[in-house]
Amino acid sequence: MPSRQHSNGESETMTRARALGLHGLLADWNRVKQEPWVEELLRLEESERKRRSLDRRMRNAHIGEFKHMTHYDWSWPRKINRLAVEDVVSGCFLREKSNVVIVGGTGASKTMIAKNTAYNAAVDGYSVRFTTVSEMLADLGEQDTSTALCRRLPRYCRPDLLCIDEIGYLSYNARAADLLFEVVSQRCQTGRSILATTNKSFEQWGQVFASAGCLAIVVDRLLHRCEVLRIDAESYRAKESSERARTKEQQRAERIRKT
């Protein structure tokens, strides 16, 4: 099957070779373009580039271990919008350049949902950074000069998706709030998405960032073009612990019965 021609007169095969930067092949293109191995070479090179690119995105994302959403027990939460969660995990909000905030109590699987979303985004070709709010603010707070801070901010402002986990579990000073303001503001200005998880209502964020004059602006900018997912559930970790305890008791009772 002959290679299709592009509007500039260049064949599709040649365009692929140029995109891969195979300059040696291009220099001798007229001689080798009909060789049957050219297509296989391009396919192998493209496949390897995609694999290495995905590996690099995964390393930079810092997602860590997580359970896949196929293991999620949708019958367990008292209240959850399954369709909305599935839309978020699939990355719909990234294509819309909007934000997501997941609100729920301790153990409500907020992090699980956020990590699945981050993983899928990286697979889909987006650059991703996953961090807890304490890790991010500590990292930025350690930059002791404005120059050092400017160099470090792109770590959190440049990725297509920034996941900020565990807002609300620790309290922070006004300096930390200023740093969060800088990250949120820069990302909003450039249309880059944020996914945040929190165990506090937005009205309670004042308890997290005490005496922070910029907090209202942070919340306002975060919620602009944002979907808020609320999960009402008991701790899933407590549920699993209880189930394990019941299983052990049943196993011991069975052992006693057999003796």
C-alpha positions in Angstrom: 0.0 0.0 0.0 1.6 3.3 -1.1 2.3 6.0 1.5 -0.1 8.9 1.5 1.1 12.3 0.4 0.8 15.4 2.6 -0.1 18.8 1.3 3.6 19.7 1.2 4.3 16.8 -1.1 6.0 14.8 1.6 4.9 11.2 2.1 3.4 10.2 5.4 6.3 7.8 5.9 8.8 10.5 5.4 6.9 12.8 7.8 7.1 10.1 10.5 10.8 9.7 9.9 11.3 13.5 10.2 9.2 13.6 13.4 11.5 10.9 14.9 14.6 12.9 13.9 16.1 10.0 11.8 18.3 12.4 9.8 20.6 9.6 8.5 17.6 7.8 7.0 16.2 11.1 5.6 19.6 11.9 4.0 19.4 8.8 1.9 15.6 8.8 1.6 15.2 8.4 -2.2 17.3 5.2 -2.1 15.7 3.5 0.9 12.1 4.7 0.9 10.8 1.6 -0.9 12.7 -0.8 1.3 10.3 -3.1 3.3 12.2 -2.6 6.5 11.6 1.2 6.6 8.1 0.8 7.9 9.1 -1.7 10.6 12.0 0.6 11.7 9.6 3.5 12.1 7.1 1.4 14.0 9.7 0.1 16.4 11.2 3.6 17.0 7.7 5.1 17.6 6.8 2.4 20.0 10.1 2.8 21.9 9.7 6.6 22.0 6.1 6.2 23.4 7.3 3.7 26.1 10.2 5.9 27.2 7.9 9.0 27.2 5.4 7.2 29.4 8.1 5.9 31.8 9.4 9.5 32.1 5.9 10.9 32.8 5.3 8.2 35.4 8.6 8.9 37.2 7.9 12.7 37.2 4.3 12.1 38.4 5.4 10.6 41.8 2.1 8.8 42.1 3.3 5.8 44.2 1.3 2.7 44.9 -2.5 2.7 44.6 -5.5 0.4 44.0 -7.1 0.5 40.6 -10.7 1.7 40.4 -11.9 -1.8 39.4 -11.4 -2.6 43.1 -13.6 0.2 44.3 -16.7 -0.8 46.2 -19.4 1.6 44.9 -22.0 0.2 47.4 -19.9 1.2 50.4 -20.3 5.1 50.5 -23.5 6.5 51.8 -23.4 9.1 49.1 -21.3 9.3 45.9 -21.9 10.4 42.3 -20.5 7.5 40.4 -20.8 9.0 37.0 -19.1 12.2 38.1 -16.2 10.2 39.6 -15.8 8.1 36.5 -15.8 11.3 34.4 -13.0 12.8 36.6 -11.0 9.6 36.5 -11.2 9.5 32.7 -9.8 13.0 32.5 -12.7 14.9 31.1 -11.8 18.0 33.2 -8.3 18.1 31.7 -9.7 18.5 28.2 -11.9 21.3 29.6 -8.9 22.9 31.4 -11.0 22.9 34.7 -10.3 21.9 38.3 -11.7 19.2 40.6 -11.9 19.2 44.4 -12.8 16.0 46.2 -14.3 16.5 49.6 -14.8 13.7 52.1 -13.9 12.4 55.5 -10.8 10.4 56.5 -10.6 7.1 54.6 -13.2 8.1 52.0 -10.9 6.9 49.2 -10.2 10.5 48.0 -6.5 9.6 47.4 -7.4 6.4 45.6 -9.6 8.4 43.1 -6.9 11.1 42.8 -4.1 8.6 42.1 -6.2 6.8 39.5 -6.9 10.1 37.8 -3.2 11.0 37.8 -2.2 7.6 36.4 -4.8 7.8 33.6 -3.7 11.3 32.7 -0.1 10.3 32.4 -1.0 7.3 30.2 -3.0 9.7 28.0 0.1 11.8 27.4 -0.4 14.6 30.0 2.4 15.7 32.3 1.4 15.1 35.9 2.7 15.9 39.4 1.1 14.2 42.5 2.0 15.6 45.9 0.5 16.1 49.4 -0.1 19.7 50.3 2.4 19.3 53.2 5.2 18.0 50.9 4.6 20.8 48.3 4.5 23.6 50.9 7.5 22.3 52.8 9.5 22.0 49.5 8.6 25.5 48.4 9.2 26.9 51.9 12.7 25.5 52.0 13.7 27.8 49.1 15.6 30.5 51.0 15.8 33.1 48.2 13.3 34.5 45.7 15.6 33.2 42.9 15.5 29.6 44.4 11.7 29.8 44.7 11.3 30.9 41.1 13.4 28.0 40.0 11.3 25.5 42.1 7.8 26.8 41.4 7.7 25.2 37.8 7.8 21.8 39.5 4.2 22.5 40.6 3.1 25.1 38.1 4.2 23.5 34.8 2.6 20.0 34.7 -0.7 19.7 32.8 -2.2 18.2 36.0 -1.3 19.0 39.6 -2.8 16.7 42.3 -2.7 18.3 45.7 -3.7 15.6 48.3 -4.7 15.9 52.0 -5.6 19.6 52.4 -7.0 19.9 55.9 -5.1 17.3 57.9 -2.4 19.8 59.1 -2.4 23.5 59.8 -0.1 26.0 58.1 1.1 29.6 58.6 0.4 32.6 56.4 3.7 32.0 54.5 2.5 28.6 53.4 -0.8 30.1 52.3 1.1 32.6 50.2 2.9 29.8 48.5 -0.3 27.9 47.8 -1.7 31.2 46.4 1.3 31.5 44.1 0.8 27.9 42.7 -2.9 28.2 42.3 -2.7 31.6 40.7 0.0 30.6 38.2 -1.9 27.5 37.2 -5.2 29.4 36.8 -3.5 32.0 34.6 -2.1 29.3 32.3 -5.2 27.1 32.2 -3.6 24.1 33.9 -5.8 21.8 35.9 -5.7 21.2 39.7 -7.2 18.2 41.4 -7.3 18.7 45.2 -8.6 16.4 48.0 -9.7 17.7 51.4 -11.5 16.5 54.5 -12.7 20.1 55.3 -15.4 22.2 53.8 -14.2 25.4 52.2 -15.6 27.4 55.1 -13.2 25.4 57.4 -10.1 26.1 55.3 -9.6 29.2 57.5 -8.7 26.7 60.3 -6.1 25.1 58.1 -4.5 28.4 56.9 -4.9 30.6 60.0 -4.5 34.4 59.5 -4.0 34.0 55.8 -5.3 37.1 54.0 -5.0 35.5 50.6 -7.1 32.4 51.5 -10.4 33.8 50.0 -8.6 34.5 46.7 -7.1 31.0 46.7 -10.5 29.3 47.1 -12.1 31.7 44.6 -9.6 30.9 41.9 -9.6 27.2 42.7 -13.4 27.0 42.4 -13.5 29.0 39.2 -14.3 26.4 36.5 -14.3 23.6 39.1 -16.3 20.5 39.9 -16.7 19.6 43.5 -17.2 15.9 44.3 -18.5 15.1 47.8 -18.2 11.6 49.2 -20.1 10.7 52.3 -18.6 7.5 53.7 -17.1 5.8 56.7 -13.4 5.1 56.6 -12.7 2.4 54.0 -9.6 1.4 55.9 -11.6 0.9 59.1 -14.1 -1.2 57.0 -11.3 -3.4 55.6 -9.8 -3.8 59.1 -13.1 -4.9 60.5 -13.5 -7.4 57.6 -10.1 -8.8 58.2 -10.8 -9.2 61.9 -14.0 -11.1 61.2 -12.2 -13.3 58.7 -9.5 -14.2 61.3 -12.2 -15.0 63.9 -14.0 -17.3 61.5 -10.8 -19.0 60.6 -9.9 -19.6 64.3 -13.4 -20.8 65.0 -13.1 -23.3 62.1 -9.7 -24.5 63.5 -11.3 -25.0 67.0 -14.2 -26.9 65.5 -11.9 -29.3 63.7 -9.8 -30.1 66.7 
